[in-house]
Amino acid sequence: MRPLLALLLLPGALWAGGGGEKADARKAIRGILDAQVAAWNKGDLEAFMAGYWKSEELSFFSGKTKTKGWQATLDRYRKRYQGEGREMGKLAFSELDVDLLGADNALVRGRWQLALKKDNPGGLFTLVFRRLPGGWRIVHDHTSS
Amino acid sequence: MRPLLALLLLPGALWAGGGGEKADARKAIRGILDAQVAAWNKGDLEAFMAGYWKSEELSFFSGKTKTKGWQATLDRYRKRYQGEGREMGKLAFSELDVDLLGADNALVRGRWQLALKKDNPGGLFTLVFRRLPGGWRIVHDHTSS
Protein backbone atom coordinates (compact mmCIF):
# COMPACT_ATOMS: atom_id res chain seq x y z
CA MET A 1 0.00 0.00 0.00
CA ARG A 2 1.34 3.46 -0.77
CA PRO A 3 2.13 5.54 2.34
CA LEU A 4 -0.39 8.23 1.38
CA LEU A 5 -3.23 5.71 1.22
CA ALA A 6 -2.18 4.16 4.52
CA LEU A 7 -2.34 7.62 6.06
CA LEU A 8 -5.81 8.32 4.64
CA LEU A 9 -7.12 5.03 5.95
CA LEU A 10 -5.60 5.40 9.38
CA PRO A 11 -8.14 7.50 11.33
CA GLY A 12 -11.14 5.45 10.25
CA ALA A 13 -9.34 2.17 10.81
CA LEU A 14 -8.20 3.20 14.26
CA TRP A 15 -11.70 4.26 15.16
CA ALA A 16 -13.53 1.25 13.73
CA GLY A 17 -11.34 -1.26 15.49
CA GLY A 18 -10.10 0.92 18.27
CA GLY A 19 -11.46 -0.28 21.57
CA GLY A 20 -8.53 1.53 23.14
CA GLU A 21 -9.39 4.79 21.36
CA LYS A 22 -12.98 4.53 22.53
CA ALA A 23 -11.96 3.77 26.08
CA ASP A 24 -9.64 6.80 26.00
CA ALA A 25 -12.48 9.03 24.74
CA ARG A 26 -14.83 7.82 27.46
CA LYS A 27 -12.15 8.32 30.09
CA ALA A 28 -11.41 11.87 28.88
CA ILE A 29 -15.13 12.75 28.97
CA ARG A 30 -15.62 11.31 32.44
CA GLY A 31 -12.52 13.22 33.53
CA ILE A 32 -14.11 16.49 32.37
CA LEU A 33 -17.30 15.73 34.29
CA ASP A 34 -15.38 14.75 37.44
CA ALA A 35 -13.37 17.99 37.18
CA GLN A 36 -16.61 19.98 36.82
CA VAL A 37 -18.09 18.47 39.97
CA ALA A 38 -14.86 19.05 41.92
CA ALA A 39 -14.69 22.68 40.70
CA TRP A 40 -18.35 23.32 41.59
CA ASN A 41 -17.86 21.92 45.07
CA LYS A 42 -14.89 24.25 45.60
CA GLY A 43 -17.08 27.18 44.53
CA ASP A 44 -14.93 27.75 41.43
CA LEU A 45 -17.34 28.54 38.60
CA GLU A 46 -14.56 29.48 36.14
CA ALA A 47 -12.97 26.04 36.58
CA PHE A 48 -16.41 24.44 36.24
CA MET A 49 -16.88 26.33 32.97
CA ALA A 50 -13.61 24.92 31.60
CA GLY A 51 -15.63 21.84 30.59
CA TYR A 52 -17.65 23.93 28.14
CA TRP A 53 -16.69 24.99 24.63
CA LYS A 54 -15.36 28.56 24.99
CA SER A 55 -17.35 29.82 22.04
CA GLU A 56 -20.25 32.04 21.13
CA GLU A 57 -21.73 28.85 19.65
CA LEU A 58 -22.06 27.04 22.98
CA SER A 59 -25.74 26.41 23.67
CA PHE A 60 -27.34 25.87 27.03
CA PHE A 61 -31.01 24.92 27.41
CA SER A 62 -32.71 24.97 30.79
CA GLY A 63 -36.48 24.65 31.16
CA LYS A 64 -37.82 26.93 28.44
CA THR A 65 -34.81 29.25 28.37
CA LYS A 66 -31.97 29.23 25.84
CA THR A 67 -28.59 30.72 26.69
CA LYS A 68 -26.13 31.20 23.84
CA GLY A 69 -22.37 31.49 24.26
CA TRP A 70 -19.80 30.63 26.92
CA GLN A 71 -19.77 34.04 28.62
CA ALA A 72 -23.57 34.24 28.84
CA THR A 73 -23.63 30.73 30.33
CA LEU A 74 -21.06 31.72 32.97
CA ASP A 75 -23.06 34.87 33.72
CA ARG A 76 -26.21 32.79 34.14
CA TYR A 77 -24.47 30.46 36.61
CA ARG A 78 -23.02 33.45 38.52
CA LYS A 79 -26.43 35.06 38.85
CA ARG A 80 -28.17 31.86 39.90
CA TYR A 81 -25.57 30.46 42.28
CA GLN A 82 -23.32 33.32 43.38
CA GLY A 83 -25.86 36.16 43.47
CA GLU A 84 -27.19 37.86 46.62
CA GLY A 85 -28.54 35.20 49.00
CA ARG A 86 -27.56 32.35 46.66
CA GLU A 87 -25.22 29.42 47.31
CA MET A 88 -23.55 26.84 45.10
CA GLY A 89 -24.15 23.94 47.48
CA LYS A 90 -22.82 20.46 46.81
CA LEU A 91 -23.22 19.01 43.31
CA ALA A 92 -23.30 15.33 42.35
CA PHE A 93 -23.80 13.59 39.00
CA SER A 94 -25.17 10.04 38.77
CA GLU A 95 -26.56 7.53 36.24
CA LEU A 96 -23.93 8.68 33.72
CA ASP A 97 -24.14 7.20 30.25
CA VAL A 98 -21.44 8.10 27.69
CA ASP A 99 -22.44 7.17 24.14
CA LEU A 100 -19.78 7.87 21.49
CA LEU A 101 -21.20 9.17 18.20
CA GLY A 102 -18.35 8.43 15.81
CA ALA A 103 -14.84 9.64 16.60
CA ASP A 104 -15.49 13.28 17.38
CA ASN A 105 -18.84 13.58 19.16
CA ALA A 106 -20.46 12.02 22.18
CA LEU A 107 -23.89 12.02 23.79
CA VAL A 108 -23.75 12.04 27.59
CA ARG A 109 -26.86 11.52 29.70
CA GLY A 110 -27.11 11.74 33.44
CA ARG A 111 -28.80 12.98 36.55
CA TRP A 112 -27.75 15.99 38.64
CA GLN A 113 -28.44 16.62 42.28
CA LEU A 114 -27.65 19.73 44.26
CA ALA A 115 -27.65 19.82 48.06
CA LEU A 116 -28.46 23.36 49.24
CA LYS A 117 -29.18 24.52 52.79
CA LYS A 118 -32.94 24.55 52.36
CA ASP A 119 -33.55 22.65 49.15
CA ASN A 120 -32.29 19.68 47.15
CA PRO A 121 -33.04 20.44 43.50
CA GLY A 122 -32.22 17.82 40.90
CA GLY A 123 -33.07 16.55 37.48
CA LEU A 124 -31.68 15.25 34.21
CA PHE A 125 -29.14 16.47 31.69
CA THR A 126 -28.23 15.73 28.11
CA LEU A 127 -24.79 16.87 26.98
CA VAL A 128 -23.23 16.79 23.54
CA PHE A 129 -19.45 16.69 23.72
CA ARG A 130 -17.19 17.43 20.75
CA ARG A 131 -13.53 16.54 20.35
CA LEU A 132 -11.92 19.95 19.77
CA PRO A 133 -8.23 20.79 19.27
CA GLY A 134 -7.92 21.42 23.04
CA GLY A 135 -9.74 18.23 24.02
CA TRP A 136 -13.33 17.13 24.60
CA ARG A 137 -15.73 19.95 25.50
CA ILE A 138 -19.48 20.31 26.03
CA VAL A 139 -20.95 22.09 23.00
CA HIS A 140 -24.61 21.72 24.04
CA ASP A 141 -26.20 21.25 27.46
CA HIS A 142 -29.90 20.62 28.06
CA THR A 143 -30.85 20.46 31.70
CA SER A 144 -34.25 20.02 33.31
CA SER A 145 -35.70 19.65 36.79
CA MET B 1 -5.67 2.64 -6.79
CA ARG B 2 -6.91 -0.86 -6.16
CA PRO B 3 -10.71 -1.17 -6.19
CA LEU B 4 -10.81 -2.38 -2.58
CA LEU B 5 -9.00 0.72 -1.36
CA ALA B 6 -11.23 2.99 -3.40
CA LEU B 7 -14.23 1.35 -1.77
CA LEU B 8 -12.82 1.78 1.73
CA LEU B 9 -12.15 5.45 1.09
CA LEU B 10 -15.52 6.15 -0.46
CA PRO B 11 -17.83 6.76 2.52
CA GLY B 12 -15.48 9.21 4.21
CA ALA B 13 -14.74 10.99 0.97
CA LEU B 14 -18.41 11.32 0.12
CA TRP B 15 -19.13 12.70 3.53
CA ALA B 16 -16.20 15.10 3.74
CA GLY B 17 -16.97 16.72 0.42
CA GLY B 18 -20.62 15.88 0.18
CA GLY B 19 -22.66 19.05 0.40
CA GLY B 20 -25.41 17.12 -1.37
CA GLU B 21 -25.24 14.27 1.16
CA LYS B 22 -25.51 16.72 4.03
CA ALA B 23 -28.40 18.55 2.42
CA ASP B 24 -30.16 15.21 1.93
CA ALA B 25 -29.63 14.28 5.59
CA ARG B 26 -31.01 17.61 6.80
CA LYS B 27 -33.99 17.29 4.47
CA ALA B 28 -34.73 13.76 5.70
CA ILE B 29 -34.58 14.87 9.33
CA ARG B 30 -36.81 17.88 8.75
CA GLY B 31 -39.21 15.57 6.91
CA ILE B 32 -39.46 13.33 10.00
CA LEU B 33 -40.19 16.34 12.22
CA ASP B 34 -42.80 17.70 9.78
CA ALA B 35 -44.44 14.27 9.67
CA GLN B 36 -44.49 14.14 13.47
CA VAL B 37 -46.25 17.49 13.74
CA ALA B 38 -48.78 16.51 11.06
CA ALA B 39 -49.45 13.18 12.81
CA TRP B 40 -49.88 14.83 16.21
CA ASN B 41 -52.31 17.36 14.79
CA LYS B 42 -54.39 14.53 13.32
CA GLY B 43 -54.46 12.87 16.76
CA ASP B 44 -52.41 9.92 15.45
CA LEU B 45 -49.91 9.06 18.19
CA GLU B 46 -48.73 5.87 16.46
CA ALA B 47 -47.77 7.86 13.33
CA PHE B 48 -46.12 10.49 15.56
CA MET B 49 -44.10 7.69 17.19
CA ALA B 50 -42.82 6.53 13.77
CA GLY B 51 -40.15 9.25 14.10
CA TYR B 52 -38.65 7.46 17.09
CA TRP B 53 -36.27 4.48 17.10
CA LYS B 54 -38.47 1.42 17.67
CA SER B 55 -36.17 -0.03 20.28
CA GLU B 56 -35.91 -0.74 23.97
CA GLU B 57 -32.87 1.56 23.80
CA LEU B 58 -34.86 4.68 22.90
CA SER B 59 -34.50 7.21 25.71
CA PHE B 60 -36.89 10.01 26.54
CA PHE B 61 -36.10 12.62 29.22
CA SER B 62 -38.76 15.04 30.42
CA GLY B 63 -38.25 17.21 33.49
CA LYS B 64 -36.72 14.83 36.03
CA THR B 65 -38.28 11.68 34.56
CA LYS B 66 -36.59 9.13 32.31
CA THR B 67 -38.62 6.87 30.04
CA LYS B 68 -36.81 3.95 28.40
CA GLY B 69 -37.97 2.20 25.25
CA TRP B 70 -40.34 2.93 22.37
CA GLN B 71 -43.41 1.25 23.87
CA ALA B 72 -43.02 2.99 27.24
CA THR B 73 -42.66 6.31 25.43
CA LEU B 74 -45.86 5.69 23.46
CA ASP B 75 -47.63 4.68 26.69
CA ARG B 76 -46.44 7.91 28.35
CA TYR B 77 -47.81 10.01 25.48
CA ARG B 78 -51.13 8.09 25.52
CA LYS B 79 -51.57 8.65 29.24
CA ARG B 80 -50.66 12.33 29.08
CA TYR B 81 -52.53 13.30 25.93
CA GLN B 82 -55.21 10.68 25.30
CA GLY B 83 -56.18 9.85 28.89
CA GLU B 84 -59.45 10.78 30.58
CA GLY B 85 -60.03 14.52 30.25
CA ARG B 86 -56.86 14.98 28.19
CA GLU B 87 -56.45 16.38 24.67
CA MET B 88 -53.63 16.39 22.13
CA GLY B 89 -54.24 19.98 21.01
CA LYS B 90 -52.26 21.59 18.23
CA LEU B 91 -48.48 21.13 18.15
CA ALA B 92 -45.92 23.40 16.51
CA PHE B 93 -42.12 23.26 16.38
CA SER B 94 -40.02 26.39 15.84
CA GLU B 95 -36.40 27.63 16.03
CA LEU B 96 -35.24 24.33 14.54
CA ASP B 97 -31.49 23.81 14.29
CA VAL B 98 -30.19 20.63 12.62
CA ASP B 99 -26.49 20.03 13.34
CA LEU B 100 -25.00 16.96 11.63
CA LEU B 101 -22.50 15.06 13.79
CA GLY B 102 -20.61 13.08 11.16
CA ALA B 103 -22.47 10.94 8.65
CA ASP B 104 -24.73 8.97 10.95
CA ASN B 105 -25.81 11.18 13.84
CA ALA B 106 -27.42 14.58 14.20
CA LEU B 107 -28.20 16.98 17.02
CA VAL B 108 -31.53 18.76 16.58
CA ARG B 109 -32.55 21.63 18.83
CA GLY B 110 -35.85 23.43 18.82
CA ARG B 111 -38.83 24.84 20.62
CA TRP B 112 -42.23 23.16 21.00
CA GLN B 113 -45.55 24.82 21.59
CA LEU B 114 -48.86 23.14 22.27
CA ALA B 115 -52.19 24.93 21.98
CA LEU B 116 -54.72 23.29 24.30
CA LYS B 117 -58.20 24.53 25.19
CA LYS B 118 -57.19 26.06 28.51
CA ASP B 119 -53.42 26.14 28.39
CA ASN B 120 -50.51 26.74 26.02
CA PRO B 121 -47.58 24.73 27.36
CA GLY B 122 -44.25 25.00 25.59
CA GLY B 123 -40.54 24.65 25.99
CA LEU B 124 -37.35 23.37 24.44
CA PHE B 125 -36.19 20.05 23.06
CA THR B 126 -32.90 18.40 22.23
CA LEU B 127 -33.07 15.40 19.91
CA VAL B 128 -30.33 13.03 18.82
CA PHE B 129 -31.11 11.43 15.47
CA ARG B 130 -29.28 8.37 14.15
CA ARG B 131 -29.17 7.12 10.59
CA LEU B 132 -30.54 3.57 10.92
CA PRO B 133 -31.17 0.98 8.20
CA GLY B 134 -34.78 2.22 7.90
CA GLY B 135 -33.80 5.91 7.80
CA TRP B 136 -33.16 8.68 10.33
CA ARG B 137 -34.84 8.18 13.69
CA ILE B 138 -34.80 9.93 17.09
CA VAL B 139 -32.74 7.81 19.50
CA HIS B 140 -32.83 10.31 22.40
CA ASP B 141 -35.29 13.08 23.24
CA HIS B 142 -34.85 15.57 26.08
CA THR B 143 -37.76 17.92 26.50
CA SER B 144 -38.35 20.61 29.09
CA SER B 145 -40.91 23.27 29.85
Interface residues (C-beta under 8 A of the other chain):
Chain A: M1 L5 L8 L9 G12 S59 F61 S62 G63 K64 T65 K66 L101 G102 A103 D104 N105 L107 R109 R111 G122 G123 L124 F125 T126 V128 H140 H142 T143 S144 S145
Chain B: M1 L5 L8 L9 G12 S59 F61 S62 G63 K64 T65 K66 L101 G102 A103 D104 N105 L107 R109 R111 G122 G123 L124 T126 V128 H140 H142 T143 S144 S145
